[in-house]
Amino acid sequence: MTKGLAFAFHGGPTAFIDRLAIVIDDLDDEDLKILEQVCEWSWTNHCVIPVESFRLSPTEVEWRLTKLERLELLDLGERV
């Protein structure tokens, strides 16, 4: 059974915050909601995005997570 997708903040939490300030204009409201939830999961779910946790389509989730990774905010890992 797949629990979810592991992630890490690119360069660690401090680098994430510094980088967020640089790329904030490239993010829309949905990206910010996802980042808020991801930050919560970093505390409560040991940096794992739970399976089926977003109300978006799988394609949209993949696109947004790829965007966050491309902006060097998140490093996505393996399914766990």
N, C-alpha and C positions, 0 to 999 in steps of 0.2 A: 504494500500500500504506500502511495506517495503522500508524504506529509506536506510538502510544499517546496518552495525554491529558496535556497540559502542565498544570502546577500551579505555584503560588507559595505561600509561607507568608504568611498574611494579615498585612500590616504588616511583613514581613521576619522573619528567624529569631528575633531578640530578642523581638519582639512575639508571635510564635508561642509561645515558652516562657512568657512572662508570661500569655498568654491561656489556655494549657493548664492552668496552676495554678488558674484561675478556674472552668473548665468540667469539670475532671477527674471530678467526681461524675456528670456527664451521659454519661460514656463507659463502655461495657462492655468486657470482655476482647477481643472481636473488634475493636472500634474501636481499642483500644490496639495490637493486632497490626498493623492496617492503618497506623496512624500510625508505628509502628516501621519498617515496610517503606517507607513514604513518605519518612521521614527518610533511610533508606539510599539510595533512588533520588535524593534531592536531591544526593547526592555522586557516585553511580556512573552515573546515567542522565540527568544534566543536567535534573532536575526534570520528568521524563516518567514517567508510570505506564505500563508496557508493556502492550500488548494481551494479554488473557487471562492476566494475572499473578496473579489471585486464585483461590482454590479455591471461592469463593462463586458463587452464581448471578448472572447479570448484573443482575437486579432487586435483589438484596441489595447488590451492589457499588454500584449507582446510589443506593440508599437511604442507605447508609453514607457515601458521598462527599458526598451532598447534606447529610446531617446534619453532617459536619465543616465544610462550607462555611457552613451556617446558624449553627454555633457560632463562626464567624469564626476558624477555625484554618487553613483552606486557601482559596485562590482558585483555582478550576478554570478552565483556559483552553480553548483549542481543541484539537481532535484534530490531531495532527501526523504 
